[in-house]
Amino acid sequence: MMPPPLGALVDPFRWWSALTPDKVAVVDRVQGTRATYREMDAAARRWADYLATRGVRRGDRVALLALNRIEIIGLFYGCVRLGAALVPLNWRLAEPELARVLADARVALVLGEARFAAVGRAATGVPFVAFEDACTACTAIPCRAEAPLGAEAIDSEATALILYTSGSTGRPKGAMLSNRQLLFNAVATLIGWQLGAGDIGPISTPFFHTGGWNVVAIPLWTVGGTVVLLDAFDPARFLDILHEERVSIAFAVPTQFVMLLAQPNFGRPLPRLRNFMSGGAPLPQSVADRVRTGGYAIREGFGMTEFGVNCFMISEAQALAKPGSVGWPMPFVEMRLVDEALADVPDGAVGELLLRGPQLFSGYLFDAERTAEAMTPDGWFRSGDLALRDPDGAFHIRGRRKDMFISGGENVFPGEVEAALSECSGVSEAVVVGVPDERWGEVGHCFLFPKEGRALDGGAVLAELRTRIAAYKVPKRVTVLGEPPRLASGKLDRTRLAAMAGPI
């Protein structure tokens, strides 16, 4: 069920350029510059004018092949003001993969950095413009006089971003994110995480991923805060920037926290940092404990591209009292846990997480069939994630529905087994996948990744695991690997690992 129309909106750079024009909106650590809300507002207007000269119209889609840089932010809000949608492309994709995405998106224009020109031109038949040239052309455009606040209104239901999910196989699937979704995710995040205009947050996640926009960037711009832009995650540099830029909230995926913990200066005083946020994958309790031992607060979140991205809120005290919980629903969000028949399950039982609210996406681009598959008949979004709700109403994520397997008639949730493996001696990360077995139907195959400088004995790890979880949950095969395969988001590439696991 869709919410009633919101009417016209105003983007945050337009709003705050009128109210706090000299406040720094973006600190660009890539190019060593800083931009105020007034400057970002002007950049967005120039980009809207530039795109119009290139023939981009309301409802069109503009593709982008570029690493994080401040110009992308102006480009995005230029698209928003024009009524077009930005399609940030995963620049790690091979030419055939990009070609499939671009064919699916039916873009009017491709902007790409010079380093991606060859693959960009080869993958599409639409105009390709060097992003560097476009940035120069934008700078030369005379800035129009500012219109009165509210005069340049934005359609709340217009698609602003189209993000293609990482690690997918087969036909591309582009999630359409409207201005309404971005706004409600931002407002819910500001309330749930208690963020304000004085907050400063870094962005190292690529802009082709929802984490680059929706975890802290758009929420902070919505409230008039400051975003520190990075083009990649480097653990030593990241810690330095937290100190130098007086960061107050910082997001990372569990793998990145493991990398941070290995840095010699982890634990340095960061008096402005209120807390770390973890998401993208389950946070091992041992990692959370070590972060807190370093003197920092940390909370675990959960979300997905199709539904806002920040779905839960939890305080530091509650995170300590309920290890492994992601907490309670964000404002505006309704949640249910259901079985295979879509019947509600009781507290303490594992079910699929269903969501409803104004943070819902607008569907998959040109794919009504898969959009319908993602929804229940009465309008709930099927997340595909398994969770349980405790008696206090707090949620605990138990992994993906598609990853669950049945061994000897018992449901096994890989997320639960992986959490237990991460507590075993010398284990940095673990992935468990189900594989066919003649006797049990399916059994677990675990991939283990050792902590830096440690050697792992797979048999010894499984022996330790048997002291932590029931025997039927313990994997029957173990593979120890050195360098884990990852997606662009920093998550472990489960699809690639599953392909490596043959039948027992």
VEXGUVO-8083 format. One record per residue (C-alpha): x, y, z; residue number from 1. Coordinates in nm, 4 decimals, m for minus. Example, Ala and Ser with C-alpha at 12.3 -4.5 7.8 and 13.67 -1.06 7.14 Angstrom:
# VEXGUVO-8083
east|north|up|k
1.2300|m0.4500|0.7800|1 .
1.3670|m0.1060|0.7140|2 .
//
This chain:
# VEXGUVO-8083
east|north|up|k
0.0000|0.0000|0.0000|1 .
0.1523|0.3297|m0.1097|2 .
0.1326|0.6366|0.1147|3 .
m0.0689|0.9419|0.0021|4 .
0.1195|1.1887|m0.2223|5 .
0.3506|1.4268|m0.0401|6 .
0.3260|1.7076|m0.2888|7 .
0.6305|1.9068|m0.3937|8 .
0.9620|1.8741|m0.2089|9 .
1.2770|2.0862|m0.1893|10 .
1.6204|1.9227|m0.2015|11 .
1.8474|1.9795|0.1000|12 .
2.1101|2.1892|m0.0793|13 .
1.8426|2.4290|m0.1996|14 .
1.6924|2.4510|0.1491|15 .
2.0117|2.4985|0.3495|16 .
2.1691|2.7324|0.0940|17 .
1.8932|2.9750|0.1917|18 .
1.9199|2.9165|0.5672|19 .
2.2862|2.8323|0.6389|20 .
2.4622|2.9110|0.3093|21 .
2.8171|2.9143|0.4481|22 .
2.7904|2.5868|0.6375|23 .
3.0244|2.3181|0.4949|24 .
2.8153|2.0473|0.3283|25 .
3.0898|1.8293|0.1781|26 .
3.4545|1.7792|0.2679|27 .
3.6135|1.6190|m0.0374|28 .
3.9182|1.4265|0.0816|29 .
3.9656|1.2945|m0.2731|30 .
4.0521|1.6332|m0.4230|31 .
4.1237|1.8278|m0.1037|32 .
3.8355|2.0734|m0.1283|33 .
3.5394|2.1843|0.0823|34 .
3.2028|2.3007|m0.0437|35 .
2.9327|2.4961|0.1361|36 .
2.5594|2.4490|0.0948|37 .
2.5513|2.7599|m0.1252|38 .
2.8229|2.6130|m0.3488|39 .
2.6540|2.2730|m0.3684|40 .
2.3225|2.4399|m0.4536|41 .
2.4919|2.6297|m0.7366|42 .
2.6606|2.3099|m0.8592|43 .
2.3264|2.1290|m0.8714|44 .
2.1725|2.4125|m1.0743|45 .
2.4630|2.4080|m1.3187|46 .
2.4361|2.0313|m1.3603|47 .
2.0629|2.0561|m1.4285|48 .
2.1316|2.3181|m1.6968|49 .
2.4165|2.1125|m1.8452|50 .
2.2071|1.7949|m1.8673|51 .
1.9281|1.9894|m2.0356|52 .
2.1732|2.1076|m2.3049|53 .
2.2643|1.7407|m2.3627|54 .
1.8998|1.6593|m2.4314|55 .
1.8175|1.4997|m2.0949|56 .
1.4524|1.5483|m2.0042|57 .
1.2183|1.4693|m1.7171|58 .
1.1829|1.0935|m1.6784|59 .
1.5148|1.0163|m1.8534|60 .
1.7988|0.8193|m1.6976|61 .
2.1636|0.9291|m1.6828|62 .
2.4289|0.6614|m1.6303|63 .
2.7567|0.7268|m1.4498|64 .
3.0899|0.5425|m1.4478|65 .
3.3112|0.7147|m1.1907|66 .
3.4799|0.6696|m0.8561|67 .
3.3550|0.8801|m0.5653|68 .
3.4148|1.2507|m0.6213|69 .
3.2290|1.5643|m0.5176|70 .
3.0991|1.6377|m0.8687|71 .
2.8806|1.3251|m0.8484|72 .
2.6816|1.4843|m0.5673|73 .
2.6088|1.7945|m0.7746|74 .
2.5229|1.5725|m1.0719|75 .
2.2768|1.3715|m0.8630|76 .
2.0904|1.6753|m0.7348|77 .
2.0995|1.8236|m1.0850|78 .
1.9176|1.5110|m1.2035|79 .
1.6711|1.5437|m0.9156|80 .
1.5894|1.9039|m1.0086|81 .
1.5488|1.8117|m1.3725|82 .
1.3230|1.5171|m1.2868|83 .
1.5716|1.2640|m1.4304|84 .
1.7183|0.9603|m1.2508|85 .
2.0874|0.8914|m1.1906|86 .
2.2059|0.5360|m1.2600|87 .
2.5489|0.4970|m1.0947|88 .
2.7215|0.1988|m1.2536|89 .
2.9518|m0.0502|m1.0870|90 .
3.2819|0.0355|m1.2552|91 .
3.4225|m0.3038|m1.1520|92 .
3.1902|m0.4844|m1.3945|93 .
3.3245|m0.6385|m1.7132|94 .
3.2102|m0.5035|m2.0498|95 .
2.9386|m0.7725|m2.1075|96 .
2.7989|m0.7121|m1.7571|97 .
2.7870|m0.3359|m1.8110|98 .
2.6232|m0.3868|m2.1482|99 .
2.3417|m0.5868|m1.9852|100 .
2.2833|m0.3203|m1.7205|101 .
2.2836|m0.0357|m1.9736|102 .
2.0488|m0.2253|m2.2041|103 .
1.8137|m0.2775|m1.9116|104 .
1.8304|0.0842|m1.7933|105 .
1.7727|0.2397|m2.1400|106 .
1.9703|0.5487|m2.0489|107 .
1.9730|0.8743|m2.2428|108 .
2.3366|0.9568|m2.1650|109 .
2.6458|0.7931|m2.0166|110 .
2.8979|1.0025|m1.8241|111 .
3.2245|0.8250|m1.7480|112 .
3.5730|0.9011|m1.6264|113 .
3.8430|0.8744|m1.8916|114 .
3.9761|0.5552|m1.7330|115 .
3.6433|0.3836|m1.8130|116 .
3.5949|0.5318|m2.1603|117 .
3.6763|0.2177|m2.3571|118 .
3.4446|m0.0134|m2.1665|119 .
3.1765|0.2556|m2.1419|120 .
3.1680|0.3219|m2.5165|121 .
3.1835|m0.0463|m2.6003|122 .
2.8960|m0.1336|m2.3685|123 .
2.6400|0.1131|m2.5008|124 .
2.5085|0.2676|m2.8188|125 .
2.3996|0.5916|m2.6480|126 .
2.6155|0.9058|m2.6229|127 .
2.9222|0.8715|m2.3975|128 .
3.0654|1.1908|m2.2491|129 .
3.3914|1.2083|m2.0558|130 .
3.2944|1.2990|m1.7008|131 .
3.5963|1.5244|m1.6669|132 .
3.4830|1.7242|m1.9727|133 .
3.1304|1.7460|m1.8351|134 .
3.2622|1.8759|m1.5016|135 .
3.4629|2.1453|m1.6833|136 .
3.1614|2.2422|m1.8931|137 .
2.9466|2.2701|m1.5803|138 .
3.1948|2.5006|m1.4126|139 .
3.1770|2.7339|m1.7138|140 .
2.7969|2.7606|m1.7086|141 .
2.6819|3.0925|m1.5613|142 .
2.4930|3.0301|m1.2395|143 .
2.1306|3.1400|m1.2663|144 .
1.9927|3.3758|m1.0041|145 .
1.8510|3.1931|m0.7047|146 .
1.4772|3.1394|m0.7202|147 .
1.2702|3.1943|m0.4050|148 .
1.2857|2.8997|m0.1670|149 .
1.0233|2.6470|m0.2695|150 .
0.9824|2.7809|m0.6222|151 .
1.1851|2.4929|m0.7695|152 .
0.9665|2.2083|m0.6474|153 .
1.0491|1.8382|m0.6779|154 .
0.7987|1.5589|m0.7416|155 .
0.8015|1.3263|m0.4411|156 .
0.7250|1.0163|m0.6508|157 .
0.9755|1.0868|m0.9292|158 .
1.2551|0.8298|m0.9437|159 .
1.5813|0.9873|m0.8259|160 .
1.8190|0.6893|m0.8182|161 .
1.8283|0.3514|m0.9891|162 .
2.0655|0.1143|m0.8146|163 .
2.1555|m0.2274|m0.9508|164 .
2.2135|m0.4783|m0.6739|165 .
2.5685|m0.6179|m0.6397|166 .
2.6525|m0.9837|m0.6740|167 .
2.3365|m1.0685|m0.8677|168 .
2.3303|m1.3277|m1.1423|169 .
2.1242|m1.3463|m1.4582|170 .
1.9103|m1.0570|m1.5772|171 .
1.9972|m0.7181|m1.4202|172 .
1.7582|m0.5776|m1.1590|173 .
1.7490|m0.2024|m1.1005|174 .
1.5759|m0.0777|m0.7864|175 .
1.3952|0.2536|m0.8412|176 .
1.4330|0.4904|m0.5451|177 .
1.1975|0.7884|m0.5391|178 .
1.2465|1.1250|m0.3717|179 .
0.9813|1.0144|m0.1223|180 .
1.1796|0.7059|m0.0246|181 .
1.5025|0.9019|0.0157|182 .
1.3278|1.1612|0.2324|183 .
1.1538|0.9173|0.4656|184 .
1.4698|0.7094|0.5086|185 .
1.6558|1.0299|0.5924|186 .
1.4011|1.1542|0.8449|187 .
1.3687|0.8117|1.0096|188 .
1.7477|0.7868|1.0351|189 .
1.7770|1.1322|1.1887|190 .
1.5211|1.0392|1.4540|191 .
1.6329|0.6823|1.5164|192 .
2.0037|0.7617|1.5318|193 .
1.9577|1.1046|1.6927|194 .
2.1541|1.2944|1.4283|195 .
2.1661|1.6724|1.3969|196 .
2.3187|1.9610|1.2036|197 .
2.6379|1.9363|1.4058|198 .
2.7076|1.5781|1.2992|199 .
2.9874|1.4841|1.0594|200 .
3.0035|1.1468|0.8833|201 .
3.2443|0.9897|0.6314|202 .
3.1417|0.8135|0.3093|203 .
3.3797|0.5558|0.1626|204 .
3.1178|0.3258|0.0089|205 .
3.0921|0.3580|m0.3722|206 .
2.8080|0.5711|m0.5022|207 .
2.6767|0.2793|m0.7073|208 .
2.5806|0.1217|m0.3728|209 .
2.2923|0.2356|m0.1524|210 .
2.5334|0.2710|0.1398|211 .
2.7072|0.5559|m0.0399|212 .
2.3908|0.7649|m0.0424|213 .
2.1443|0.6489|0.2182|214 .
2.3224|0.5339|0.5331|215 .
2.4431|0.8765|0.6458|216 .
2.4972|1.1087|0.3432|217 .
2.1431|1.2095|0.2452|218 .
2.0262|1.2002|0.6100|219 .
2.3044|1.4401|0.7110|220 .
2.2395|1.6767|0.4196|221 .
1.8687|1.6685|0.5060|222 .
1.9418|1.8089|0.8521|223 .
2.2202|2.0444|0.7398|224 .
2.5148|1.8327|0.8553|225 .
2.8523|1.7619|0.6949|226 .
2.9678|1.4645|0.4874|227 .
3.3340|1.3700|0.4410|228 .
3.3821|1.2089|0.0990|229 .
3.6411|0.9361|0.0339|230 .
3.7015|0.7427|m0.2875|231 .
3.7902|0.4127|m0.1174|232 .
3.8232|0.2504|0.2221|233 .
4.1766|0.2401|0.3576|234 .
4.1770|0.1477|0.7289|235 .
4.4770|0.3580|0.8353|236 .
4.3596|0.6601|0.6354|237 .
4.0033|0.6123|0.7609|238 .
4.1139|0.6322|1.1247|239 .
4.3225|0.9409|1.0523|240 .
4.0268|1.1118|0.8855|241 .
3.7970|1.0321|1.1780|242 .
4.0413|1.2276|1.3941|243 .
4.1259|1.5092|1.1518|244 .
3.7671|1.5848|1.0477|245 .
3.6232|1.5425|1.3989|246 .
3.3777|1.2789|1.2765|247 .
3.0821|1.2101|1.5065|248 .
2.9264|0.9024|1.3418|249 .
3.0903|0.6499|1.1093|250 .
2.9565|0.3515|0.9170|251 .
3.1505|0.0415|0.8100|252 .
3.0758|m0.3191|0.7218|253 .
3.2040|m0.5962|0.9549|254 .
3.4949|m0.6777|0.7249|255 .
3.6115|m0.3177|0.7475|256 .
3.5957|m0.3287|1.1265|257 .
3.8219|m0.6343|1.1171|258 .
4.0672|m0.4278|0.9095|259 .
4.0403|m0.1326|1.1485|260 .
4.1109|m0.3547|1.4478|261 .
4.4392|m0.4614|1.2870|262 .
4.5667|m0.1004|1.2749|263 .
4.8286|0.0002|1.5338|264 .
4.6467|0.3268|1.6069|265 .
4.3083|0.1658|1.6665|266 .
4.1948|0.2864|2.0074|267 .
4.3345|0.6377|1.9663|268 .
4.1141|0.8952|2.1396|269 .
3.8351|1.0202|1.9135|270 .
3.6413|1.2494|2.1465|271 .
3.3923|1.3618|1.8802|272 .
3.2981|1.0082|1.7709|273 .
2.9696|0.9135|1.9382|274 .
2.9435|0.5723|1.7829|275 .
3.0258|0.3418|1.4951|276 .
2.7437|0.1875|1.2931|277 .
2.7858|m0.1593|1.1412|278 .
2.5766|m0.3023|0.8597|279 .
2.5816|m0.4957|0.5348|280 .
2.6398|m0.8298|0.7085|281 .
2.6057|m0.9773|1.0594|282 .
2.8528|m0.8245|1.3055|283 .
3.0429|m1.0951|1.4953|284 .
3.0141|m1.0414|1.8698|285 .
3.3897|m1.0794|1.9110|286 .
3.4445|m0.7891|1.6689|287 .
3.1905|m0.5706|1.8509|288 .
3.3563|m0.6522|2.1838|289 .
3.7009|m0.5587|2.0529|290 .
3.5707|m0.2288|1.9126|291 .
3.4265|m0.1444|2.2543|292 .
3.7492|m0.2485|2.4234|293 .
3.9189|0.0109|2.2021|294 .
3.7025|0.2733|2.3680|295 .
3.4347|0.3203|2.0999|296 .
3.0594|0.2647|2.1033|297 .
2.9184|0.0483|1.8237|298 .
2.5688|m0.0436|1.7113|299 .
2.4500|m0.2915|1.4514|300 .
2.2039|m0.1907|1.1815|301 .
2.0224|m0.3637|0.8996|302 .
1.8610|m0.2591|0.5736|303 .
1.8382|m0.3122|0.2007|304 .
1.8312|m0.1076|m0.1176|305 .
1.4612|m0.1676|m0.1754|306 .
1.3467|m0.0433|0.1647|307 .
1.5198|0.2746|0.2758|308 .
1.8399|0.1220|0.3968|309 .
1.8220|0.1954|0.7692|310 .
1.5387|m0.0191|0.9043|311 .
1.6203|m0.0498|1.2754|312 .
1.7314|0.1659|1.5661|313 .
1.9044|0.0683|1.8899|314 .
2.0861|0.2597|2.1629|315 .
2.4329|0.1715|2.2896|316 .
2.2863|0.0554|2.6214|317 .
2.0375|m0.1674|2.4400|318 .
2.3082|m0.3021|2.2099|319 .
2.5086|m0.4051|2.5181|320 .
2.2042|m0.5612|2.6822|321 .
2.0992|m0.7508|2.3684|322 .
2.4119|m0.8751|2.1871|323 .
2.3436|m0.9508|1.8226|324 .
2.0178|m0.7545|1.8089|325 .
1.9531|m0.4822|1.5521|326 .
1.6851|m0.3346|1.7783|327 .
1.3414|m0.1948|1.6986|328 .
1.1800|m0.0655|1.3767|329 .
1.2673|0.2827|1.2571|330 .
0.9908|0.5451|1.2523|331 .
0.7249|0.4958|0.9796|332 .
0.8173|0.1248|0.9342|333 .
0.5758|m0.1630|0.9910|334 .
0.7208|m0.5145|1.0266|335 .
0.5935|m0.8723|1.0342|336 .
0.7627|m1.2120|1.0602|337 .
0.5908|m1.4879|0.8623|338 .
0.6250|m1.8536|0.7685|339 .
0.6185|m2.0003|0.4168|340 .
0.2387|m1.9588|0.4066|341 .
0.2747|m1.5898|0.5020|342 .
0.1169|m1.6568|0.8430|343 .
0.2602|m1.4616|1.1366|344 .
0.5034|m1.6529|1.3582|345 .
0.5182|m1.6071|1.7389|346 .
0.7934|m1.4244|1.9244|347 .
1.1068|m1.6379|1.9471|348 .
1.0379|m1.8164|1.6173|349 .
1.2296|m1.7477|1.2970|350 .
1.0314|m1.6057|1.0075|351 .
1.0751|m1.4037|0.6916|352 .
1.0865|m1.0298|0.7536|353 .
0.8110|m0.8334|0.5785|354 .
0.8159|m0.4529|0.5680|355 .
0.5717|m0.1782|0.4814|356 .
0.5953|0.2003|0.4887|357 .
0.6980|0.5115|0.2946|358 .
1.0604|0.3914|0.2742|359 .
0.9506|0.1348|0.0152|360 .
1.1055|0.1531|m0.3307|361 .
0.9010|0.2092|m0.6475|362 .
0.9731|m0.1310|m0.7991|363 .
1.2302|m0.2780|m1.0357|364 .
1.2890|m0.0841|m1.3554|365 .
1.0927|m0.2268|m1.6523|366 .
1.0267|m0.5448|m1.4520|367 .
0.6705|m0.5670|m1.3251|368 .
0.7001|m0.9440|m1.2814|369 .
0.9898|m0.9337|m1.0360|370 .
0.8376|m0.6317|m0.8621|371 .
0.5196|m0.8351|m0.8038|372 .
0.7257|m1.1302|m0.6771|373 .
0.8844|m0.9032|m0.4163|374 .
0.5445|m0.8046|m0.2723|375 .
0.2693|m0.9918|m0.0915|376 .
m0.0866|m0.9583|m0.2251|377 .
m0.1702|m0.7151|0.0573|378 .
0.1238|m0.4825|m0.0067|379 .
0.4092|m0.6003|0.2181|380 .
0.7641|m0.6119|0.0841|381 .
0.9256|m0.9564|0.1136|382 .
1.2804|m0.8899|0.2280|383 .
1.3998|m1.2485|0.1861|384 .
1.5718|m1.2136|0.5244|385 .
1.5029|m1.4322|0.8250|386 .
1.4681|m1.2859|1.1723|387 .
1.3169|m1.3475|1.5132|388 .
1.1566|m1.1038|1.7534|389 .
1.2289|m1.1405|2.1236|390 .
0.9697|m1.0782|2.3996|391 .
1.0793|m0.7127|2.4224|392 .
1.0045|m0.6590|2.0539|393 .
1.3701|m0.6370|1.9497|394 .
1.4688|m0.8086|1.6252|395 .
1.7592|m1.0486|1.5617|396 .
1.8581|m1.1224|1.2003|397 .
1.9154|m1.4890|1.1177|398 .
2.0329|m1.4719|0.7555|399 .
1.8796|m1.4968|0.4092|400 .
1.5815|m1.7229|0.3414|401 .
1.7506|m1.8535|0.0272|402 .
2.0630|m1.9444|0.2289|403 .
1.8775|m2.1579|0.4842|404 .
1.9083|m2.5320|0.4297|405 .
1.7471|m2.8392|0.5837|406 .
1.9759|m3.1062|0.7273|407 .
1.8122|m3.4256|0.8489|408 .
1.4786|m3.2459|0.8782|409 .
1.6226|m2.9579|1.0855|410 .
1.6408|m2.5983|0.9624|411 .
1.9972|m2.4638|0.9640|412 .
2.0512|m2.0867|0.9442|413 .
2.3986|m2.0079|0.8069|414 .
2.4041|m1.6693|0.9801|415 .
2.3768|m1.8374|1.3205|416 .
2.6563|m2.0852|1.2370|417 .
2.8777|m1.8086|1.0958|418 .
2.8329|m1.6046|1.4140|419 .
2.9450|m1.9030|1.6212|420 .
3.2409|m1.9679|1.3898|421 .
3.3551|m1.6083|1.4236|422 .
3.3936|m1.6714|1.7987|423 .
3.6309|m1.9638|1.7388|424 .
4.0061|m1.9209|1.7858|425 .
4.1893|m1.7570|1.4969|426 .
3.8813|m1.7070|1.2750|427 .
3.8428|m1.3645|1.1193|428 .
3.5397|m1.4347|0.8980|429 .
3.3327|m1.7341|0.7925|430 .
3.0750|m1.8254|0.5304|431 .
2.8524|m2.1344|0.5460|432 .
2.6616|m2.2702|0.2460|433 .
2.4387|m2.5743|0.2145|434 .
2.5474|m2.8540|m0.0189|435 .
2.3639|m3.1742|m0.1225|436 .
2.4235|m3.4838|0.0910|437 .
2.2957|m3.8372|0.0266|438 .
2.2216|m3.9151|0.3897|439 .
2.1099|m3.5835|0.5377|440 .
1.9665|m3.4105|0.2317|441 .
2.1906|m3.1075|0.2850|442 .
2.4867|m3.0318|0.5076|443 .
2.7025|m2.7277|0.5652|444 .
3.0265|m2.6394|0.3884|445 .
3.2136|m2.3643|0.5687|446 .
3.4798|m2.1332|0.4309|447 .
3.7122|m1.9931|0.6959|448 .
3.9366|m1.6886|0.6737|449 .
4.2098|m1.6587|0.9374|450 .
4.2998|m1.3539|1.1401|451 .
4.6112|m1.1778|1.0175|452 .
4.9264|m1.3698|1.1010|453 .
4.7352|m1.6788|1.2175|454 .
4.7195|m2.0282|1.0709|455 .
4.3916|m2.2179|1.0911|456 .
4.3318|m2.5887|1.1413|457 .
3.9853|m2.6517|1.0014|458 .
3.9330|m2.9660|1.2047|459 .
4.0232|m2.7889|1.5272|460 .
3.7822|m2.5059|1.4460|461 .
3.4968|m2.7523|1.3892|462 .
3.5823|m2.9290|1.7149|463 .
3.5576|m2.5964|1.8985|464 .
3.2357|m2.5164|1.7129|465 .
3.0749|m2.8363|1.8471|466 .
3.1060|m2.6923|2.1973|467 .
2.9073|m2.3845|2.0877|468 .
2.6178|m2.5100|1.8743|469 .
2.4117|m2.8260|1.8172|470 .
2.5813|m3.1076|1.6263|471 .
2.3389|m3.0991|1.3319|472 .
2.4365|m2.7363|1.2655|473 .
2.8106|m2.8085|1.2461|474 .
2.9366|m2.8102|0.8829|475 .
3.0601|m3.1420|0.7485|476 .
3.3261|m2.9873|0.5267|477 .
3.5637|m2.6976|0.5837|478 .
3.7858|m2.4978|0.3476|479 .
4.0448|m2.2511|0.4751|480 .
4.1181|m1.9663|0.2357|481 .
4.3558|m1.6723|0.2512|482 .
4.2062|m1.3731|0.0731|483 .
3.8261|m1.3636|0.0806|484 .
3.6352|m1.2758|m0.2389|485 .
3.4314|m0.9598|m0.1905|486 .
3.1566|m0.7616|m0.3560|487 .
3.1930|m0.3902|m0.4191|488 .
3.0028|m0.3213|m0.0959|489 .
3.2761|m0.4958|0.1057|490 .
3.0595|m0.7980|0.1813|491 .
3.1904|m1.1485|0.1252|492 .
3.0862|m1.2826|m0.2140|493 .
2.8614|m1.5719|m0.1068|494 .
2.7639|m1.6581|m0.4640|495 .
3.1251|m1.7143|m0.5657|496 .
3.1972|m1.9191|m0.2538|497 .
2.8843|m2.1297|m0.3024|498 .
3.0016|m2.2101|m0.6541|499 .
3.3296|m2.3363|m0.5059|500 .
3.1466|m2.5782|m0.2750|501 .
3.0723|m2.9025|m0.4618|502 .
2.8592|m3.1908|m0.3396|503 .
2.9920|m3.3924|m0.0437|504 .
//
